[in-house]
Amino acid sequence: MAALRSAVMALLLGVASSTSSSNTSNVLMIVIDDLRPMISDMEPERFGFMHTPNLNDLMKDSLVMRQSHVQEAVCGPSRTSFLTGRRPDTTHVYDLFTYFRDVGCADCKTIPELFKDEGYRTWNNGKIFHPGLECGGEDTDVQSWTETPFYGDDAYNDGTASITMVTDEMAAENACQDTQILANSLEALQNATASGDPWFIAVGFHKPHLSFAVPEEYFELYPNETIELATNPYAPAGMPAVAYASWELENYDDVADTGFAGKENETLVDWKAYAERQAYQAAVSFQDANVGTLMAELKSLGVWDTTVIALVGDHGFKLGEHGAWTKHTNFDLDTTTPFFLRVPGVTDGGIITQALVEHVDLMPSLAEAAGIPLVDMCPEDEPWLTARCSEGISVLPLVTNGAATKADWKNASYSQYPRDASSDMPIMGYSMTTSDDLRFTAWVEFDYSTNTTSWAMSDDCSRCGLELYNHTTDADENMNLAYHDGMEDTVAEQFAKLKAGWRSTLTAIPTTAN
């Protein structure tokens, strides 16, 4: 593995010396809300029907992490996690109301701050951090940016319609929020390039988050007769009740009017499910076009060959699978989302890896790819007190070993999700996907006042539970094996591995601190 890192560093240094006297690169980071890996070339056997030509083109120049998991499948905690490079049990952010700088991680550096500290100009365009209480009442983490943030206005999300086909006439009066963000991002790229200063520009697109307000032309890509519904519109057999959630969609009037309330094994009526899936697909293609415009602008400005690009989703999304919609669970559908890293001269031609990757790996990866000082691994004790560190590792060695099997990299990736934080029996669900294609989750007692976990699984914990899915035989996670006869030893082994935690996966992998 050390040889791999040396090879990558040689590639990076060679590219940097040929393109920049400072041996650093500019960075464009694109964050897309609620994006499942529904990209035609990413999973052609499942999603070949998707119209995503620009994302396909970016894949051809990128390291594509096919199995990257977020650390919590909801916007705010996930973004806080990957933007600080730390896991929720370090940031202490588990909800949409807590600001990481108020709960012990006050001096934790963010990805844009790393670049700001190295003299970069840093831009926030759109949704990067989760706005509101999770940013101390602001729309972003203000200290991360040198330039005035831009957010745009959303005229189409008043809680009544989950779907809006935005016509040209409507857009002329009220442009979609992401259209506004795109326009401001193009202007930022132009100004940044003209300045001659190094820059880090973050672009955060809202769709395909609800509501699905999307230009009409993208709906036309998916005729009604081409839409297919989920083949497993039911909860997994043997699933503990605590594992299930279907929130958000039923809050819209047009969905509530159908009688759908998001209960376990309740199914949204077919005609509405068809419409929601069509709208989600249209929203993905809308973002594909926006990404294509950004790529074209980089080339037009002459900075394509000197710009590192990262594209990530903040978590996945259910579209009727298990009868559920949106996120808020530890199912693989919710924790898996795209992670592309494009490094000029290094990832040319594209590399798709099946290695287990985590979104906390984004921070050290970007630092290494752009040529700024590497990011050390956070200490095990009180990691929130160390300002500049990460709990992920750089994925750059996968460039020279992109065909590596899962066993050649991390042997597990980790996620978590809270339940009932304000109740008499607060729970945390800890989940991992393993290199031997198992998905194991333990729902255990958790004290949110001290941020401590009890792994006792006592008989008194009526909400505790276990999940075990074999992705080799059950990729859709339809059968929970945790309570099946003969699985006792496997469950005990996976429980011990989950309890040992993410640091135990790194014993064979050098971090950027090594």
PAMI-783021 format. One line per 5 residues: number of its first residue (from 1); their letters; for each residue x, y, z of C-alpha. Coordinates in Angstrom, 3 decimals, padded with zeros to 6 digits. Layout:
NUM	a	X/Y/Z; ...
REM end
This chain:
1	maalr	000.000/000.000/000.000; 002.928/002.356/000.700; 004.117/001.763/-002.845; 000.674/002.725/-004.119; 000.775/006.024/-002.250
6	savma	004.282/006.763/-003.569; 003.105/006.112/-007.112; 000.119/008.397/-006.686; 002.230/011.166/-005.179; 004.627/010.939/-008.110
11	lllgv	001.704/011.300/-010.516; 000.289/014.253/-008.625; 003.618/016.048/-008.373; 004.282/015.493/-012.044; 000.932/016.947/-013.066
16	assts	001.195/019.853/-010.657; 004.673/020.832/-011.795; 003.552/020.884/-015.416; 000.474/023.029/-014.781; 001.206/025.307/-011.847
21	ssnts	004.233/026.971/-010.380; 002.704/026.690/-006.898; 002.089/022.922/-007.196; -001.534/023.374/-006.133; -004.759/023.076/-008.075
26	nvlmi	-008.026/024.945/-008.060; -011.006/022.983/-006.738; -014.636/022.739/-007.805; -016.741/020.808/-005.297; -020.300/019.907/-006.349
31	viddl	-022.803/018.661/-003.766; -026.145/017.283/-004.970; -028.944/016.794/-002.458; -030.656/013.382/-002.076; -028.772/011.785/-004.989
36	rpmis	-028.933/008.011/-005.225; -026.486/006.426/-007.723; -029.099/006.637/-010.488; -026.570/007.430/-013.228; -026.719/005.374/-016.402
41	dmepe	-023.011/004.532/-016.727; -022.568/004.024/-012.990; -025.026/001.124/-012.899; -026.008/000.406/-016.511; -027.720/-002.865/-015.624
46	rfgfm	-030.120/-001.029/-013.283; -030.156/002.544/-014.517; -029.344/002.361/-018.214; -032.626/004.182/-018.905; -031.399/007.336/-017.170
51	htpnl	-030.466/010.375/-019.279; -027.196/011.464/-017.646; -024.712/012.167/-020.468; -022.739/014.816/-018.583; -022.291/012.782/-015.425
56	ndlmk	-021.263/009.879/-017.660; -018.639/012.131/-019.253; -017.343/013.236/-015.840; -017.046/009.569/-014.851; -014.705/009.067/-017.814
61	dslvm	-012.251/011.501/-016.205; -012.772/010.547/-012.555; -012.141/008.014/-009.867; -015.697/006.785/-009.240; -016.404/005.295/-005.827
66	rqshv	-019.255/002.898/-006.499; -019.655/002.012/-002.834; -019.274/005.190/-000.824; -021.411/005.432/002.282; -022.421/008.576/004.125
71	qeavc	-022.101/008.570/007.890; -025.746/009.525/008.540; -028.532/009.492/005.965; -030.035/012.935/006.442; -028.844/016.265/005.047
76	gpsrt	-027.473/018.189/008.030; -025.534/015.534/009.931; -024.169/014.057/006.704; -022.927/017.409/005.420; -021.455/018.323/008.785
81	sfltg	-019.678/014.967/008.766; -018.056/015.065/005.345; -017.350/018.811/005.417; -015.480/018.451/008.733; -014.077/015.031/007.845
86	rrpdt	-015.460/013.609/011.097; -018.138/011.136/012.081; -021.362/012.070/013.892; -020.115/010.697/017.212; -017.303/013.252/016.951
91	thvyd	-019.259/016.237/015.609; -022.155/015.416/018.003; -024.544/016.449/015.230; -027.350/013.933/014.783; -030.257/016.201/013.799
96	lftyf	-031.162/019.305/011.796; -031.011/021.672/014.744; -027.484/021.373/016.166; -024.485/023.456/015.065; -021.216/021.578/015.316
101	rdvgc	-019.366/024.646/016.595; -021.747/024.800/019.579; -021.341/021.211/020.750; -017.616/020.723/021.209; -016.265/020.942/017.665
106	adckt	-015.885/024.725/017.800; -012.473/024.865/016.137; -012.880/021.943/013.749; -011.631/022.902/010.308; -013.961/022.391/007.357
111	ipelf	-012.929/021.478/003.825; -013.251/025.059/002.538; -011.357/026.308/005.606; -008.393/024.079/004.747; -008.145/025.890/001.424
116	kdegy	-008.884/029.293/002.912; -005.952/028.776/005.301; -003.688/028.123/002.306; -004.579/031.447/000.640; -007.416/030.241/-001.560
121	rtwnn	-010.495/032.340/-002.220; -013.496/030.248/-001.203; -017.052/030.518/-002.549; -020.354/029.058/-001.268; -022.969/028.850/-004.031
126	gkifh	-026.201/027.131/-003.018; -026.685/024.480/-000.354; -023.351/023.309/001.040; -023.907/023.216/004.794; -027.463/022.623/005.998
131	pglec	-028.974/026.093/006.554; -030.643/027.398/009.692; -030.083/026.213/013.249; -027.458/023.734/012.091; -025.356/026.722/011.033
136	ggedt	-026.017/028.807/014.125; -028.981/030.530/012.477; -027.101/031.316/009.259; -027.449/029.670/005.846; -023.885/028.370/005.913
141	dvqsw	-020.827/028.073/008.147; -019.811/031.697/007.666; -016.172/031.389/008.734; -015.469/028.829/005.985; -015.735/031.364/003.159
146	tetpf	-013.838/034.416/001.933; -016.549/035.504/-000.525; -020.190/036.461/000.052; -022.341/033.297/-000.059; -025.177/032.935/-002.547
151	ygdda	-028.240/030.771/-001.948; -030.982/031.673/-004.436; -034.725/031.681/-003.764; -037.184/028.783/-004.000; -040.603/029.857/-005.291
156	yndgt	-041.942/026.325/-005.684; -041.801/024.673/-002.255; -044.766/025.810/-000.174; -045.720/022.349/001.068; -048.684/021.880/-001.236
161	asitm	-047.231/020.179/-004.335; -044.528/017.529/-004.203; -044.160/017.852/-008.006; -044.044/020.961/-010.182; -043.357/020.962/-013.916
166	vtdem	-041.796/024.383/-014.352; -042.729/025.750/-017.777; -040.716/028.355/-019.657; -043.338/030.937/-018.744; -043.099/030.068/-015.056
171	aaena	-039.300/030.101/-015.167; -039.291/033.548/-016.788; -041.082/034.872/-013.720; -039.488/032.631/-011.077; -036.388/030.726/-012.104
176	cqdtq	-035.756/027.426/-010.349; -033.459/027.859/-007.378; -030.805/025.597/-008.911; -030.905/027.638/-012.123; -030.088/030.703/-010.039
181	ilans	-027.291/028.818/-008.276; -025.850/027.685/-011.603; -025.811/031.250/-012.961; -024.066/032.571/-009.859; -021.563/029.703/-009.973
186	lealq	-020.641/030.501/-013.566; -020.061/034.098/-012.557; -017.911/032.954/-009.621; -015.818/030.756/-011.929; -015.275/033.681/-014.269
191	natas	-014.315/036.072/-011.470; -012.088/033.537/-009.756; -010.233/032.702/-012.965; -009.767/036.362/-013.853; -008.330/037.134/-010.406
196	gdpwf	-005.362/034.828/-010.833; -005.731/033.706/-007.200; -006.128/030.042/-006.249; -009.779/029.221/-005.665; -012.120/026.719/-004.097
201	iavgf	-015.689/026.978/-005.380; -018.459/024.898/-003.820; -021.713/024.481/-005.735; -024.665/022.951/-003.904; -027.694/021.939/-005.971
206	hkphl	-030.990/021.275/-004.150; -032.683/018.788/-006.455; -033.511/015.918/-006.449; -034.570/016.882/-002.923; -038.301/017.395/-002.478
211	sfavp	-040.186/019.162/-003.761; -039.537/018.019/-007.314; -039.817/021.413/-009.007; -038.021/020.817/-012.294; -038.104/022.387/-015.767
216	eeyfe	-040.727/020.674/-017.897; -038.256/019.562/-020.565; -036.683/017.027/-018.189; -039.998/015.303/-017.507; -040.278/014.767/-021.252
221	lypne	-037.190/012.511/-021.111; -039.223/009.948/-019.171; -042.607/009.157/-020.756; -045.156/007.704/-018.366; -045.043/004.269/-019.969
226	tiela	-041.280/003.942/-019.275; -041.524/004.433/-015.505; -041.052/001.316/-013.376; -042.058/000.992/-009.736; -039.986/-000.583/-006.970
231	tnpya	-040.113/-004.375/-007.071; -040.025/-004.654/-003.251; -042.697/-002.295/-001.874; -042.664/-003.927/001.561; -040.551/-003.872/004.707
236	pagmp	-037.841/-006.543/005.007; -039.044/-009.793/006.529; -037.981/-009.993/010.172; -037.021/-006.309/010.358; -037.137/-004.721/013.841
241	avaya	-039.670/-001.892/013.865; -037.050/000.664/014.924; -035.294/000.272/011.575; -038.179/001.641/009.500; -038.891/005.222/008.488
246	swele	-040.738/006.951/005.662; -040.844/010.673/006.322; -041.146/013.899/004.303; -043.166/012.869/001.249; -046.460/012.603/003.145
251	nyddv	-046.030/016.199/004.363; -047.022/017.483/000.926; -050.731/018.063/000.424; -050.936/016.188/-002.873; -049.495/013.077/-001.211
256	adtgf	-051.476/013.386/002.016; -054.629/013.593/-000.104; -053.978/010.014/-001.274; -054.137/008.801/002.332; -050.459/007.815/002.453
261	agken	-048.955/008.345/005.919; -045.618/006.523/005.630; -046.454/003.632/007.958; -044.650/000.300/007.780; -045.915/-001.823/004.864
266	etlvd	-048.210/000.950/003.701; -047.829/001.533/-000.031; -048.323/004.769/-001.936; -050.992/004.329/-004.611; -049.486/003.283/-007.932
271	wkaya	-050.480/006.326/-009.989; -048.822/008.656/-007.476; -045.760/006.435/-007.128; -045.310/006.530/-010.911; -045.490/010.331/-010.837
276	erqay	-042.996/010.673/-007.975; -040.462/008.376/-009.605; -040.797/010.204/-012.923; -040.249/013.523/-011.166; -037.170/012.240/-009.324
281	qaavs	-035.670/010.978/-012.578; -036.380/014.341/-014.207; -034.662/016.099/-011.300; -031.529/013.965/-011.707; -031.381/014.814/-015.417
286	fqdan	-031.856/018.499/-014.552; -028.759/018.317/-012.362; -026.917/016.383/-015.043; -027.462/019.335/-017.387; -026.292/021.783/-014.712
291	vgtlm	-023.128/019.768/-014.135; -022.532/019.723/-017.890; -022.766/023.518/-018.015; -020.186/023.823/-015.233; -017.820/021.454/-017.035
296	aelks	-018.198/023.401/-020.273; -017.414/026.655/-018.461; -014.203/025.243/-016.994; -013.092/024.298/-020.502; -014.156/027.650/-021.959
301	lgvwd	-012.137/029.492/-019.306; -009.072/027.359/-019.986; -008.882/025.900/-016.462; -010.144/022.380/-017.105; -006.612/020.967/-016.930
306	ttvia	-005.815/022.682/-013.631; -009.018/022.053/-011.681; -009.674/019.181/-009.289; -013.380/018.268/-009.224; -015.239/016.440/-006.484
311	lvgdh	-018.898/015.510/-006.918; -020.843/013.966/-004.065; -024.395/013.382/-002.945; -025.218/013.973/000.706; -027.054/010.614/001.015
316	gfklg	-029.223/008.248/-000.966; -032.989/008.093/-001.412; -035.770/005.513/-001.426; -038.365/005.613/-004.199; -040.910/003.180/-002.846
321	ehgaw	-038.455/000.404/-002.001; -039.605/-001.260/001.237; -042.778/000.807/000.758; -040.817/003.837/001.976; -039.749/007.173/000.516
326	tkhtn	-036.798/009.579/001.018; -034.071/008.704/003.563; -033.799/008.530/007.423; -032.752/004.870/007.744; -029.637/002.710/007.688
331	fdldt	-030.728/000.792/004.594; -028.076/000.643/001.890; -030.315/002.712/-000.405; -030.150/005.616/002.039; -026.452/005.553/002.907
336	ttpff	-025.054/004.970/-000.600; -024.555/007.993/-002.868; -022.122/009.001/-005.640; -018.578/010.166/-004.903; -016.488/011.199/-007.942
341	lrvpg	-012.968/012.611/-007.728; -011.425/014.053/-010.873; -007.701/014.879/-010.785; -006.296/016.214/-014.093; -003.666/013.954/-015.584
346	vtdgg	-004.215/011.341/-012.874; -007.771/010.030/-013.274; -007.979/010.545/-017.047; -009.857/007.701/-018.697; -011.905/007.026/-015.580
351	iitqa	-011.612/004.396/-012.865; -014.554/002.685/-011.190; -013.768/001.011/-007.889; -015.910/-001.293/-005.773; -013.731/-000.646/-002.719
356	lvehv	-015.598/000.394/000.408; -015.279/004.152/000.772; -016.850/006.629/003.190; -017.774/010.267/002.688; -015.427/011.274/005.531
361	dlmps	-012.693/010.306/003.047; -013.511/013.395/000.978; -011.506/015.870/003.092; -008.120/014.075/003.041; -008.655/013.108/-000.599
366	laeaa	-009.214/016.705/-001.742; -006.240/017.980/000.231; -003.944/015.403/-001.338; -005.377/015.824/-004.829; -005.053/019.627/-004.778
371	giplv	-001.543/019.643/-003.347; -002.206/021.446/-000.052; -000.796/020.031/003.223; -002.068/016.550/003.965; -004.641/016.013/006.700
376	dmcpe	-003.644/013.928/009.715; -005.842/011.258/011.249; -007.757/012.566/014.269; -006.648/011.233/017.655; -008.839/008.599/019.281
381	depwl	-009.319/010.581/022.490; -011.416/013.766/022.257; -010.949/014.141/018.484; -013.200/017.233/018.469; -010.448/019.173/020.242
386	tarcs	-008.002/018.808/017.324; -008.682/021.550/014.800; -007.104/020.142/011.642; -007.654/016.416/011.258; -009.968/013.865/009.677
391	egisv	-011.490/010.493/010.510; -011.270/009.388/006.899; -008.395/008.465/004.601; -007.419/009.652/001.142; -008.795/007.546/-001.699
396	lplvt	-005.965/008.531/-004.050; -004.209/005.131/-003.779; -007.250/003.653/-005.503; -006.208/005.546/-008.643; -003.310/003.180/-009.218
401	ngaat	-005.209/000.175/-007.937; -008.732/000.975/-009.054; -009.582/-002.650/-009.710; -008.846/-003.530/-006.092; -011.321/-005.826/-004.420
406	kadwk	-013.049/-004.694/-001.271; -010.679/-006.846/000.758; -007.720/-004.784/-000.480; -009.067/-001.618/001.121; -011.249/-000.975/004.170
411	nasys	-012.951/-004.136/005.372; -016.065/-002.187/006.384; -017.762/001.179/005.997; -019.833/002.719/008.777; -023.065/004.692/009.112
416	qyprd	-025.460/005.483/011.926; -028.932/006.888/012.487; -030.635/008.161/015.662; -034.079/007.237/016.916; -036.246/008.667/019.701
421	assdm	-033.659/011.102/021.062; -036.199/012.831/023.317; -037.960/009.673/024.513; -037.438/007.506/027.583; -035.579/004.976/025.451
426	pimgy	-033.261/006.817/023.045; -031.672/004.591/020.411; -028.795/004.784/017.938; -028.583/002.483/014.958; -024.988/001.649/014.020
431	smtts	-024.533/000.013/010.635; -021.697/-001.348/008.533; -021.231/-002.833/005.110; -018.444/-005.385/005.079; -015.982/-006.482/002.441
436	ddlrf	-017.658/-009.901/002.342; -020.965/-008.329/001.268; -022.805/-008.303/004.550; -024.811/-005.392/005.898; -025.148/-005.472/009.691
441	tawve	-026.973/-003.022/011.952; -027.378/-002.902/015.721; -029.991/-000.612/017.246; -028.664/000.055/020.757; -029.295/002.383/023.655
446	fdyst	-027.671/005.803/023.373; -027.410/008.696/025.845; -027.718/011.906/023.855; -026.789/014.060/026.861; -023.349/012.445/027.127
451	nttsw	-023.061/011.039/023.579; -022.307/007.588/024.887; -023.368/004.173/023.605; -024.502/001.121/025.551; -023.875/-002.096/023.642
456	amsdd	-025.527/-004.276/026.289; -028.679/-005.048/024.247; -030.465/-005.716/027.541; -033.866/-007.381/027.760; -035.198/-004.091/029.113
461	csrcg	-034.500/-002.389/025.775; -037.685/-003.130/023.866; -036.582/-000.875/020.988; -033.187/-002.506/020.483; -032.781/-004.784/017.498
466	lelyn	-030.465/-006.341/014.917; -030.396/-006.509/011.139; -028.259/-008.729/008.922; -028.545/-008.752/005.130; -026.472/-010.795/002.699
471	httda	-025.868/-008.578/-000.331; -024.619/-011.519/-002.391; -028.003/-013.244/-002.304; -030.227/-010.345/-001.245; -028.919/-007.072/-002.667
476	denmn	-032.259/-005.355/-002.047; -032.208/-006.192/001.680; -035.564/-007.967/001.756; -034.745/-010.658/004.341; -033.304/-009.903/007.776
481	layhd	-031.187/-012.930/008.720; -030.194/-011.733/012.193; -032.764/-013.905/013.966; -032.577/-016.962/011.719; -031.518/-020.296/013.152
486	gmedt	-027.879/-021.029/012.488; -026.868/-017.369/012.195; -025.870/-016.929/015.840; -022.105/-017.112/015.253; -022.265/-014.748/012.270
491	vaeqf	-024.311/-012.240/014.248; -021.902/-012.411/017.198; -018.924/-011.904/014.885; -020.500/-008.930/013.117; -021.642/-007.390/016.398
496	aklka	-018.076/-007.551/017.744; -016.723/-005.983/014.560; -019.324/-003.194/014.637; -018.599/-002.497/018.304; -014.839/-002.364/017.580
501	gwrst	-015.588/000.536/015.275; -014.186/002.171/012.194; -010.595/002.519/013.400; -010.269/-001.256/013.356; -010.691/-001.203/009.563
506	ltaip	-007.577/000.893/008.995; -004.884/-001.396/010.405; -003.565/-002.373/006.961; -004.019/001.002/005.283; -001.546/003.893/005.650
511	ttan	-003.238/007.209/006.398; -002.051/010.559/005.082; -000.333/011.006/008.454; 001.997/008.055/007.759
REM end
